[in-house]
Amino acid sequence: MAVIDIGIIVNGATGRIASTQHLANALVPIRAEGGLPAGADRIMPRLMLLGRDAARLSEVAQRFGIDAWSTDLDDALARPDCAVFFDAAATRQRLATLTKAIAAGKHIYTEKPVAPSVAEGLELLRAAKARGIRHGAVEDKIYLPGLQKLSALAANGFFGRVTGFRLDFGWWVFDGAQRASQRPSWNYKSSGGGGLTLDMYPHWRYVIEGLLGPIRRVVTATATALPERVDEAGERFQVDVDDTSLTLAELANGAVGSIVCSWATRVRRDDLLTVQIDGSGGSAMAGLHRCWMQSAADTPTLRHFNPSVDIGADYRADWQEVEGQAAYTNPYRVGWENFLRHVVTGAPLKSDLAAGIRDVQLAEACRRSMAEGAWVALDEIKA
C-alpha cells in the first residue's frame, strides 16, 4: 500500500464554512484516520491554511494540529508541494482568486457560487481545460440524510410519474439592531456578492435536477423584506440585494414546482429546509435528516373541508417515516472524498466546474426573470 501525499491550500480557512465543515468535518478526520482509501492506496491530505488574519489563522491551525499557514495568496500559490487550491473565502473575491490559482497550475475545488455569472464561469472552465487541471465545485446539500432518503425513493421509481415538487427554505435573520444577525453583513450587500438568490439557488439547481431531472424554465419574484440592517461594527447600512425569493420552475418532464426561500420568515414547518415530491405513485417529504412518504395506496380520500367546524383531521397520520442507513457521511466530506479520488485516480466527478456553472445559471435566470417579468429558459451551456 502506498500513501499518496497531496498538499491542499485552504483559502478562507478562518470562516465558518471552511473551519467547521471543510476542516473539522472533512479534511481533518480524513487525515486523522490515516488518509482516504483509493484502491490499494491511501490519499493523505496535507493542509496549508490561507486567510487575512494571522492571529485567527494561528488559532485555527493550532486547534487542528496544522503546521503551515499564510496570509499571502501569491506565496501560497507559488508552493510546488501544494497541488490543490480550495476556495471558501468571500464570494466577491472568488473569480480573481480562482483565476490566479488556475494560472499557477493548481487543481481547484471551490465553494459556490463558482463565479458571479455564467459567462465568467465559462472563462474559468476554459482556462482550467487549457492548463489540463482538475476542477470541482462544492455540491453538499444532496448528501444530507433526508435528501439521500428522498433520492433513494426517486431512484427506485416510488413516485411514478412526477406531478410536482415544493422546496421551502429559510428562517428569520435578525437585523443586527433588535438582535445580533446570524449572517455576515456582506450577505446583504451587492458589493460583497450578497443576496439570497445568488447565495442559495446554486444549491437548489443540483438538488432539484439531481432528484427530478433538468429544469426547463423559471419565473421568479424577489423582495427585500428588511431594507436596513446593522453591520458587525454597529453601523447602519441599506440592503441592496434580495432576502426573499419565490420561483416557479417547469421541469423538462413537464412537472411544475415551487421554490420559496426567505431570510425574513419564522419557521413553522418540519425543518429549515423541506423538499416534497408528488407523483402518481406517491408523495414524499424530506427535511435535513428525516423523510416521510405516503404511497398511492395509503393516500386517504379527502372530499371537502368544513368551513363551519374544525374536523380536527391529522393529515400527517397517514404518512410513514422512511428508514435509511444506520449512519451517513458528512455531506462536505463526501464532496472531498469524491474530489480527492478524482484528482489522484481520475475517478469520475459529477460536481465539476461545469456543474457549478449550471448552478449559477439557475440563479442568473431567476434574477433575469425578476428584471424582465417573464419566464426564462435554462438553455444548454456550451463551454
TIBA-72584 format. One record per residue (C-alpha): residue number from 1; residue in three letters; x, y, z. Coordinates in nm, 3 decimals. Layout:
<rs>
+-----+-----+---------+---------+---------+
:   k :   r :       x :       y :       z :
+-----+-----+---------+---------+---------+
: NUM : ALA :       X :       Y :       Z :
...
+-----+-----+---------+---------+---------+
</rs>
This chain:
<rs>
+-----+-----+---------+---------+---------+
:   k :   r :       x :       y :       z :
+-----+-----+---------+---------+---------+
:   1 : MET :   0.000 :   0.000 :   0.000 :
:   2 : ALA :   0.129 :   0.344 :  -0.097 :
:   3 : VAL :   0.040 :   0.665 :   0.085 :
:   4 : ILE :  -0.012 :   0.945 :  -0.168 :
:   5 : ASP :   0.058 :   1.283 :  -0.011 :
:   6 : ILE :  -0.141 :   1.573 :  -0.157 :
:   7 : GLY :  -0.093 :   1.932 :  -0.048 :
:   8 : ILE :  -0.413 :   2.139 :  -0.018 :
:   9 : ILE :  -0.431 :   2.517 :   0.023 :
:  10 : VAL :  -0.750 :   2.601 :   0.218 :
:  11 : ASN :  -0.837 :   2.963 :   0.140 :
:  12 : GLY :  -1.075 :   3.137 :   0.378 :
:  13 : ALA :  -0.974 :   2.891 :   0.648 :
:  14 : THR :  -1.098 :   3.101 :   0.940 :
:  15 : GLY :  -1.451 :   3.135 :   0.801 :
:  16 : ARG :  -1.740 :   2.936 :   0.948 :
:  17 : ILE :  -1.791 :   2.705 :   0.649 :
:  18 : ALA :  -1.421 :   2.632 :   0.599 :
:  19 : SER :  -1.331 :   2.578 :   0.964 :
:  20 : THR :  -1.645 :   2.396 :   1.078 :
:  21 : GLN :  -1.738 :   2.189 :   0.773 :
:  22 : HIS :  -1.443 :   2.151 :   0.538 :
:  23 : LEU :  -1.177 :   2.123 :   0.808 :
:  24 : ALA :  -1.345 :   1.987 :   1.123 :
:  25 : ASN :  -1.591 :   1.755 :   0.948 :
:  26 : ALA :  -1.399 :   1.651 :   0.638 :
:  27 : LEU :  -1.026 :   1.703 :   0.583 :
:  28 : VAL :  -0.906 :   1.677 :   0.944 :
:  29 : PRO :  -1.095 :   1.348 :   1.009 :
:  30 : ILE :  -0.964 :   1.202 :   0.681 :
:  31 : ARG :  -0.613 :   1.288 :   0.792 :
:  32 : ALA :  -0.672 :   1.150 :   1.144 :
:  33 : GLU :  -0.793 :   0.820 :   1.001 :
:  34 : GLY :  -0.471 :   0.766 :   0.809 :
:  35 : GLY :  -0.591 :   0.900 :   0.478 :
:  36 : LEU :  -0.863 :   0.826 :   0.227 :
:  37 : PRO :  -0.876 :   0.475 :   0.074 :
:  38 : ALA :  -0.825 :   0.479 :  -0.302 :
:  39 : GLY :  -0.797 :   0.127 :  -0.431 :
:  40 : ALA :  -0.493 :  -0.034 :  -0.270 :
:  41 : ASP :  -0.351 :   0.308 :  -0.176 :
:  42 : ARG :  -0.445 :   0.590 :   0.062 :
:  43 : ILE :  -0.463 :   0.962 :  -0.011 :
:  44 : MET :  -0.322 :   1.173 :   0.271 :
:  45 : PRO :  -0.423 :   1.543 :   0.274 :
:  46 : ARG :  -0.150 :   1.780 :   0.390 :
:  47 : LEU :  -0.309 :   2.112 :   0.475 :
:  48 : MET :  -0.197 :   2.471 :   0.442 :
:  49 : LEU :  -0.432 :   2.738 :   0.577 :
:  50 : LEU :  -0.472 :   3.072 :   0.399 :
:  51 : GLY :  -0.653 :   3.383 :   0.520 :
:  52 : ARG :  -0.624 :   3.751 :   0.605 :
:  53 : ASP :  -0.597 :   3.747 :   0.986 :
:  54 : ALA :  -0.271 :   3.598 :   1.116 :
:  55 : ALA :  -0.393 :   3.564 :   1.474 :
:  56 : ARG :  -0.709 :   3.377 :   1.375 :
:  57 : LEU :  -0.517 :   3.159 :   1.130 :
:  58 : SER :  -0.272 :   3.065 :   1.401 :
:  59 : GLU :  -0.558 :   2.973 :   1.634 :
:  60 : VAL :  -0.732 :   2.753 :   1.373 :
:  61 : ALA :  -0.402 :   2.589 :   1.278 :
:  62 : GLN :  -0.325 :   2.511 :   1.642 :
:  63 : ARG :  -0.677 :   2.376 :   1.701 :
:  64 : PHE :  -0.645 :   2.125 :   1.417 :
:  65 : GLY :  -0.275 :   2.047 :   1.451 :
:  66 : ILE :  -0.178 :   2.208 :   1.120 :
:  67 : ASP :   0.176 :   2.342 :   1.082 :
:  68 : ALA :   0.150 :   2.553 :   0.766 :
:  69 : TRP :  -0.046 :   2.876 :   0.728 :
:  70 : SER :  -0.006 :   3.207 :   0.545 :
:  71 : THR :  -0.172 :   3.540 :   0.479 :
:  72 : ASP :  -0.003 :   3.574 :   0.138 :
:  73 : LEU :  -0.201 :   3.429 :  -0.155 :
:  74 : ASP :   0.083 :   3.462 :  -0.406 :
:  75 : ASP :   0.328 :   3.294 :  -0.170 :
:  76 : ALA :   0.088 :   3.005 :  -0.114 :
:  77 : LEU :   0.025 :   2.957 :  -0.487 :
:  78 : ALA :   0.399 :   2.953 :  -0.552 :
:  79 : ARG :   0.446 :   2.644 :  -0.332 :
:  80 : PRO :   0.518 :   2.342 :  -0.553 :
:  81 : ASP :   0.422 :   2.097 :  -0.275 :
:  82 : CYS :   0.057 :   2.212 :  -0.283 :
:  83 : ALA :  -0.128 :   2.065 :  -0.582 :
:  84 : VAL :  -0.483 :   2.166 :  -0.482 :
:  85 : PHE :  -0.633 :   2.507 :  -0.415 :
:  86 : PHE :  -0.967 :   2.520 :  -0.232 :
:  87 : ASP :  -1.160 :   2.846 :  -0.207 :
:  88 : ALA :  -1.411 :   2.920 :   0.069 :
:  89 : ALA :  -1.328 :   3.290 :   0.106 :
:  90 : ALA :  -1.555 :   3.584 :   0.028 :
:  91 : THR :  -1.771 :   3.544 :  -0.283 :
:  92 : ARG :  -1.667 :   3.881 :  -0.428 :
:  93 : GLN :  -1.303 :   3.768 :  -0.448 :
:  94 : ARG :  -1.367 :   3.421 :  -0.594 :
:  95 : LEU :  -1.329 :   3.493 :  -0.965 :
:  96 : ALA :  -0.994 :   3.670 :  -0.928 :
:  97 : THR :  -0.865 :   3.416 :  -0.675 :
:  98 : LEU :  -0.956 :   3.109 :  -0.884 :
:  99 : THR :  -0.811 :   3.274 :  -1.194 :
: 100 : LYS :  -0.479 :   3.310 :  -1.011 :
: 101 : ALA :  -0.492 :   2.952 :  -0.884 :
: 102 : ILE :  -0.557 :   2.815 :  -1.232 :
: 103 : ALA :  -0.272 :   3.024 :  -1.374 :
: 104 : ALA :  -0.047 :   2.872 :  -1.105 :
: 105 : GLY :  -0.143 :   2.524 :  -1.228 :
: 106 : LYS :  -0.335 :   2.419 :  -0.917 :
: 107 : HIS :  -0.627 :   2.178 :  -0.927 :
: 108 : ILE :  -0.922 :   2.380 :  -0.796 :
: 109 : TYR :  -1.213 :   2.295 :  -0.569 :
: 110 : THR :  -1.447 :   2.579 :  -0.479 :
: 111 : GLU :  -1.746 :   2.678 :  -0.274 :
: 112 : LYS :  -2.047 :   2.824 :  -0.451 :
: 113 : PRO :  -2.119 :   3.032 :  -0.644 :
: 114 : VAL :  -1.819 :   2.939 :  -0.857 :
: 115 : ALA :  -1.842 :   3.275 :  -1.037 :
: 116 : PRO :  -2.068 :   3.583 :  -1.041 :
: 117 : SER :  -2.212 :   3.487 :  -1.382 :
: 118 : VAL :  -2.227 :   3.202 :  -1.631 :
: 119 : ALA :  -2.002 :   3.391 :  -1.874 :
: 120 : GLU :  -1.731 :   3.440 :  -1.612 :
: 121 : GLY :  -1.766 :   3.079 :  -1.500 :
: 122 : LEU :  -1.708 :   2.965 :  -1.857 :
: 123 : GLU :  -1.390 :   3.172 :  -1.869 :
: 124 : LEU :  -1.266 :   2.982 :  -1.563 :
: 125 : LEU :  -1.360 :   2.649 :  -1.718 :
: 126 : ARG :  -1.180 :   2.725 :  -2.044 :
: 127 : ALA :  -0.870 :   2.834 :  -1.850 :
: 128 : ALA :  -0.878 :   2.516 :  -1.641 :
: 129 : LYS :  -0.910 :   2.299 :  -1.951 :
: 130 : ALA :  -0.626 :   2.484 :  -2.122 :
: 131 : ARG :  -0.398 :   2.412 :  -1.823 :
: 132 : GLY :  -0.515 :   2.050 :  -1.804 :
: 133 : ILE :  -0.605 :   2.078 :  -1.436 :
: 134 : ARG :  -0.884 :   1.900 :  -1.249 :
: 135 : HIS :  -1.169 :   2.105 :  -1.106 :
: 136 : GLY :  -1.467 :   2.062 :  -0.875 :
: 137 : ALA :  -1.749 :   2.257 :  -0.711 :
: 138 : VAL :  -1.898 :   2.202 :  -0.366 :
: 139 : GLU :  -2.246 :   2.049 :  -0.401 :
: 140 : ASP :  -2.312 :   1.925 :  -0.050 :
: 141 : LYS :  -2.688 :   1.954 :   0.012 :
: 142 : ILE :  -2.787 :   1.648 :  -0.194 :
: 143 : TYR :  -2.588 :   1.434 :   0.053 :
: 144 : LEU :  -2.797 :   1.541 :   0.354 :
: 145 : PRO :  -2.953 :   1.228 :   0.512 :
: 146 : GLY :  -3.310 :   1.342 :   0.443 :
: 147 : LEU :  -3.238 :   1.417 :   0.078 :
: 148 : GLN :  -3.047 :   1.090 :   0.039 :
: 149 : LYS :  -3.362 :   0.906 :   0.151 :
: 150 : LEU :  -3.568 :   1.112 :  -0.094 :
: 151 : SER :  -3.316 :   1.038 :  -0.369 :
: 152 : ALA :  -3.339 :   0.664 :  -0.300 :
: 153 : LEU :  -3.718 :   0.676 :  -0.338 :
: 154 : ALA :  -3.683 :   0.858 :  -0.671 :
: 155 : ALA :  -3.419 :   0.613 :  -0.795 :
: 156 : ASN :  -3.646 :   0.319 :  -0.708 :
: 157 : GLY :  -3.940 :   0.464 :  -0.902 :
: 158 : PHE :  -4.157 :   0.525 :  -0.596 :
: 159 : PHE :  -4.309 :   0.847 :  -0.735 :
: 160 : GLY :  -4.421 :   0.704 :  -1.069 :
: 161 : ARG :  -4.493 :   0.997 :  -1.299 :
: 162 : VAL :  -4.377 :   1.308 :  -1.111 :
: 163 : THR :  -4.653 :   1.570 :  -1.096 :
: 164 : GLY :  -4.483 :   1.843 :  -0.895 :
: 165 : PHE :  -4.246 :   1.946 :  -0.617 :
: 166 : ARG :  -4.210 :   2.207 :  -0.347 :
: 167 : LEU :  -3.889 :   2.335 :  -0.184 :
: 168 : ASP :  -3.917 :   2.557 :   0.124 :
: 169 : PHE :  -3.614 :   2.710 :   0.291 :
: 170 : GLY :  -3.526 :   2.984 :   0.536 :
: 171 : TRP :  -3.565 :   3.140 :   0.880 :
: 172 : TRP :  -3.569 :   3.482 :   1.047 :
: 173 : VAL :  -3.231 :   3.657 :   1.029 :
: 174 : PHE :  -3.220 :   3.943 :   1.280 :
: 175 : ASP :  -3.132 :   4.289 :   1.151 :
: 176 : GLY :  -2.841 :   4.349 :   1.388 :
: 177 : ALA :  -3.027 :   4.620 :   1.580 :
: 178 : GLN :  -3.302 :   4.423 :   1.751 :
: 179 : ARG :  -3.068 :   4.130 :   1.797 :
: 180 : ALA :  -2.730 :   4.026 :   1.653 :
: 181 : SER :  -2.757 :   3.896 :   1.297 :
: 182 : GLN :  -2.687 :   3.527 :   1.235 :
: 183 : ARG :  -2.539 :   3.602 :   0.893 :
: 184 : PRO :  -2.246 :   3.830 :   0.795 :
: 185 : SER :  -2.332 :   4.175 :   0.664 :
: 186 : TRP :  -2.180 :   4.108 :   0.320 :
: 187 : ASN :  -2.472 :   3.870 :   0.256 :
: 188 : TYR :  -2.686 :   4.185 :   0.229 :
: 189 : LYS :  -2.462 :   4.393 :   0.001 :
: 190 : SER :  -2.427 :   4.365 :  -0.376 :
: 191 : SER :  -2.066 :   4.485 :  -0.343 :
: 192 : GLY :  -1.994 :   4.176 :  -0.133 :
: 193 : GLY :  -2.161 :   3.933 :  -0.372 :
: 194 : GLY :  -2.460 :   3.901 :  -0.141 :
: 195 : GLY :  -2.825 :   3.825 :  -0.198 :
: 196 : LEU :  -3.032 :   3.518 :  -0.117 :
: 197 : THR :  -3.085 :   3.414 :  -0.480 :
: 198 : LEU :  -2.715 :   3.414 :  -0.569 :
: 199 : ASP :  -2.622 :   3.253 :  -0.238 :
: 200 : MET :  -2.877 :   2.970 :  -0.218 :
: 201 : TYR :  -3.020 :   2.899 :  -0.563 :
: 202 : PRO :  -2.698 :   2.738 :  -0.688 :
: 203 : HIS :  -2.773 :   2.469 :  -0.428 :
: 204 : TRP :  -3.130 :   2.423 :  -0.543 :
: 205 : ARG :  -3.023 :   2.357 :  -0.904 :
: 206 : TYR :  -2.828 :   2.040 :  -0.826 :
: 207 : VAL :  -3.079 :   1.930 :  -0.560 :
: 208 : ILE :  -3.380 :   1.958 :  -0.793 :
: 209 : GLU :  -3.207 :   1.828 :  -1.105 :
: 210 : GLY :  -3.036 :   1.551 :  -0.909 :
: 211 : LEU :  -3.375 :   1.430 :  -0.786 :
: 212 : LEU :  -3.605 :   1.507 :  -1.079 :
: 213 : GLY :  -3.409 :   1.589 :  -1.391 :
: 214 : PRO :  -3.342 :   1.913 :  -1.583 :
: 215 : ILE :  -3.517 :   2.242 :  -1.516 :
: 216 : ARG :  -3.658 :   2.381 :  -1.841 :
: 217 : ARG :  -3.754 :   2.736 :  -1.738 :
: 218 : VAL :  -3.829 :   2.956 :  -1.437 :
: 219 : VAL :  -4.021 :   3.266 :  -1.338 :
: 220 : THR :  -3.921 :   3.450 :  -1.019 :
: 221 : ALA :  -4.022 :   3.732 :  -0.786 :
: 222 : THR :  -3.776 :   3.866 :  -0.530 :
: 223 : ALA :  -3.803 :   4.120 :  -0.250 :
: 224 : THR :  -3.603 :   4.294 :   0.022 :
: 225 : ALA :  -3.806 :   4.247 :   0.338 :
: 226 : LEU :  -3.569 :   4.432 :   0.571 :
: 227 : PRO :  -3.424 :   4.732 :   0.382 :
: 228 : GLU :  -3.193 :   4.849 :   0.662 :
: 229 : ARG :  -2.957 :   4.645 :   0.875 :
: 230 : VAL :  -2.669 :   4.694 :   1.120 :
: 231 : ASP :  -2.325 :   4.554 :   1.041 :
: 232 : GLU :  -2.059 :   4.399 :   1.266 :
: 233 : ALA :  -1.920 :   4.741 :   1.357 :
: 234 : GLY :  -2.262 :   4.869 :   1.465 :
: 235 : GLU :  -2.307 :   5.084 :   1.154 :
: 236 : ARG :  -2.642 :   5.100 :   0.978 :
: 237 : PHE :  -2.649 :   5.026 :   0.604 :
: 238 : GLN :  -2.905 :   4.997 :   0.327 :
: 239 : VAL :  -2.970 :   4.647 :   0.193 :
: 240 : ASP :  -2.942 :   4.649 :  -0.186 :
: 241 : VAL :  -2.998 :   4.277 :  -0.255 :
: 242 : ASP :  -3.289 :   4.036 :  -0.211 :
: 243 : ASP :  -3.356 :   3.845 :   0.110 :
: 244 : THR :  -3.673 :   3.675 :  -0.020 :
: 245 : SER :  -3.718 :   3.480 :  -0.344 :
: 246 : LEU :  -4.014 :   3.287 :  -0.485 :
: 247 : THR :  -3.984 :   3.081 :  -0.803 :
: 248 : LEU :  -4.200 :   2.862 :  -1.022 :
: 249 : ALA :  -3.992 :   2.604 :  -1.209 :
: 250 : GLU :  -4.102 :   2.389 :  -1.501 :
: 251 : LEU :  -3.907 :   2.066 :  -1.543 :
: 252 : ALA :  -3.816 :   1.902 :  -1.872 :
: 253 : ASN :  -4.066 :   1.627 :  -1.791 :
: 254 : GLY :  -4.347 :   1.884 :  -1.777 :
: 255 : ALA :  -4.396 :   1.889 :  -1.399 :
: 256 : VAL :  -4.412 :   2.228 :  -1.229 :
: 257 : GLY :  -4.285 :   2.305 :  -0.881 :
: 258 : SER :  -4.213 :   2.593 :  -0.646 :
: 259 : ILE :  -3.908 :   2.724 :  -0.464 :
: 260 : VAL :  -3.983 :   2.952 :  -0.168 :
: 261 : CYS :  -3.685 :   3.097 :   0.019 :
: 262 : SER :  -3.661 :   3.373 :   0.277 :
: 263 : TRP :  -3.432 :   3.511 :   0.543 :
: 264 : ALA :  -3.735 :   3.701 :   0.676 :
: 265 : THR :  -3.971 :   3.420 :   0.775 :
: 266 : ARG :  -4.034 :   3.238 :   1.101 :
: 267 : VAL :  -4.018 :   2.860 :   1.087 :
: 268 : ARG :  -4.340 :   2.663 :   1.127 :
: 269 : ARG :  -4.270 :   2.353 :   0.922 :
: 270 : ASP :  -4.083 :   2.029 :   0.978 :
: 271 : ASP :  -3.733 :   2.166 :   0.917 :
: 272 : LEU :  -3.531 :   2.465 :   0.796 :
: 273 : LEU :  -3.521 :   2.302 :   0.453 :
: 274 : THR :  -3.803 :   2.079 :   0.329 :
: 275 : VAL :  -3.844 :   1.923 :  -0.015 :
: 276 : GLN :  -4.167 :   1.749 :  -0.118 :
: 277 : ILE :  -4.214 :   1.548 :  -0.437 :
: 278 : ASP :  -4.558 :   1.441 :  -0.558 :
: 279 : GLY :  -4.629 :   1.174 :  -0.817 :
: 280 : SER :  -4.881 :   0.922 :  -0.943 :
: 281 : GLY :  -4.722 :   0.653 :  -0.727 :
: 282 : GLY :  -4.699 :   0.854 :  -0.407 :
: 283 : SER :  -4.554 :   1.157 :  -0.232 :
: 284 : ALA :  -4.257 :   1.208 :  -0.001 :
: 285 : MET :  -4.124 :   1.500 :   0.200 :
: 286 : ALA :  -3.772 :   1.531 :   0.340 :
: 287 : GLY :  -3.602 :   1.764 :   0.581 :
: 288 : LEU :  -3.233 :   1.778 :   0.662 :
: 289 : HIS :  -3.232 :   1.437 :   0.830 :
: 290 : ARG :  -3.576 :   1.275 :   0.822 :
: 291 : CYS :  -3.808 :   1.175 :   0.538 :
: 292 : TRP :  -4.174 :   1.070 :   0.522 :
: 293 : MET :  -4.372 :   0.907 :   0.241 :
: 294 : GLN :  -4.733 :   0.837 :   0.151 :
: 295 : SER :  -4.794 :   0.583 :  -0.124 :
: 296 : ALA :  -5.089 :   0.598 :  -0.362 :
: 297 : ALA :  -5.244 :   0.302 :  -0.177 :
: 298 : ASP :  -5.214 :   0.481 :   0.160 :
: 299 : THR :  -5.350 :   0.814 :   0.036 :
: 300 : PRO :  -5.678 :   0.893 :   0.216 :
: 301 : THR :  -5.986 :   1.015 :   0.032 :
: 302 : LEU :  -6.031 :   1.385 :   0.107 :
: 303 : ARG :  -6.365 :   1.512 :  -0.025 :
: 304 : HIS :  -6.403 :   1.862 :   0.115 :
: 305 : PHE :  -6.330 :   2.094 :   0.404 :
: 306 : ASN :  -6.586 :   2.219 :   0.650 :
: 307 : PRO :  -6.594 :   2.600 :   0.678 :
: 308 : SER :  -6.814 :   2.586 :   0.988 :
: 309 : VAL :  -6.650 :   2.320 :   1.204 :
: 310 : ASP :  -6.287 :   2.223 :   1.254 :
: 311 : ILE :  -6.295 :   1.850 :   1.176 :
: 312 : GLY :  -5.964 :   1.802 :   1.360 :
: 313 : ALA :  -5.803 :   1.590 :   1.087 :
: 314 : ASP :  -5.441 :   1.486 :   1.138 :
: 315 : TYR :  -5.314 :   1.491 :   0.782 :
: 316 : ARG :  -4.975 :   1.357 :   0.891 :
: 317 : ALA :  -5.115 :   1.037 :   1.042 :
: 318 : ASP :  -5.117 :   0.850 :   0.710 :
: 319 : TRP :  -4.752 :   0.923 :   0.633 :
: 320 : GLN :  -4.478 :   0.669 :   0.703 :
: 321 : GLU :  -4.122 :   0.759 :   0.802 :
: 322 : VAL :  -3.860 :   0.638 :   0.555 :
: 323 : GLU :  -3.584 :   0.426 :   0.702 :
: 324 : GLY :  -3.229 :   0.494 :   0.592 :
: 325 : GLN :  -2.874 :   0.389 :   0.666 :
: 326 : ALA :  -2.752 :   0.350 :   1.021 :
: 327 : ALA :  -2.513 :   0.642 :   0.966 :
: 328 : TYR :  -2.446 :   0.898 :   0.694 :
: 329 : THR :  -2.115 :   1.056 :   0.598 :
: 330 : ASN :  -2.095 :   1.433 :   0.646 :
: 331 : PRO :  -2.201 :   1.595 :   0.314 :
: 332 : TYR :  -1.888 :   1.809 :   0.292 :
: 333 : ARG :  -1.669 :   1.505 :   0.349 :
: 334 : VAL :  -1.848 :   1.319 :   0.068 :
: 335 : GLY :  -1.755 :   1.605 :  -0.163 :
: 336 : TRP :  -1.390 :   1.598 :  -0.058 :
: 337 : GLU :  -1.366 :   1.221 :  -0.093 :
: 338 : ASN :  -1.507 :   1.240 :  -0.445 :
: 339 : PHE :  -1.280 :   1.529 :  -0.544 :
: 340 : LEU :  -0.960 :   1.382 :  -0.400 :
: 341 : ARG :  -1.018 :   1.049 :  -0.574 :
: 342 : HIS :  -1.085 :   1.243 :  -0.895 :
: 343 : VAL :  -0.755 :   1.434 :  -0.862 :
: 344 : VAL :  -0.542 :   1.134 :  -0.771 :
: 345 : THR :  -0.702 :   0.846 :  -0.964 :
: 346 : GLY :  -0.907 :   1.022 :  -1.232 :
: 347 : ALA :  -1.232 :   0.879 :  -1.091 :
: 348 : PRO :  -1.541 :   1.044 :  -1.248 :
: 349 : LEU :  -1.667 :   1.360 :  -1.076 :
: 350 : LYS :  -2.022 :   1.480 :  -1.131 :
: 351 : SER :  -1.981 :   1.806 :  -0.938 :
: 352 : ASP :  -1.711 :   1.959 :  -1.158 :
: 353 : LEU :  -1.677 :   2.323 :  -1.259 :
: 354 : ALA :  -1.928 :   2.276 :  -1.543 :
: 355 : ALA :  -2.186 :   2.162 :  -1.284 :
: 356 : GLY :  -2.102 :   2.466 :  -1.072 :
: 357 : ILE :  -2.167 :   2.690 :  -1.372 :
: 358 : ARG :  -2.505 :   2.522 :  -1.423 :
: 359 : ASP :  -2.575 :   2.603 :  -1.057 :
: 360 : VAL :  -2.500 :   2.971 :  -1.124 :
: 361 : GLN :  -2.722 :   2.957 :  -1.433 :
: 362 : LEU :  -3.031 :   2.896 :  -1.220 :
: 363 : ALA :  -2.960 :   3.199 :  -1.001 :
: 364 : GLU :  -2.884 :   3.409 :  -1.309 :
: 365 : ALA :  -3.206 :   3.300 :  -1.481 :
: 366 : CYS :  -3.410 :   3.387 :  -1.170 :
: 367 : ARG :  -3.258 :   3.734 :  -1.146 :
: 368 : ARG :  -3.319 :   3.792 :  -1.516 :
: 369 : SER :  -3.680 :   3.675 :  -1.477 :
: 370 : MET :  -3.734 :   3.926 :  -1.198 :
: 371 : ALA :  -3.587 :   4.207 :  -1.410 :
: 372 : GLU :  -3.789 :   4.119 :  -1.720 :
: 373 : GLY :  -4.109 :   3.995 :  -1.553 :
: 374 : ALA :  -4.107 :   3.684 :  -1.772 :
: 375 : TRP :  -4.028 :   3.314 :  -1.788 :
: 376 : VAL :  -3.659 :   3.248 :  -1.861 :
: 377 : ALA :  -3.531 :   2.923 :  -2.015 :
: 378 : LEU :  -3.228 :   2.737 :  -1.884 :
: 379 : ASP :  -3.068 :   2.652 :  -2.216 :
: 380 : GLU :  -2.782 :   2.405 :  -2.251 :
: 381 : ILE :  -2.448 :   2.561 :  -2.158 :
: 382 : LYS :  -2.175 :   2.503 :  -2.415 :
: 383 : ALA :  -1.816 :   2.550 :  -2.299 :
+-----+-----+---------+---------+---------+
</rs>
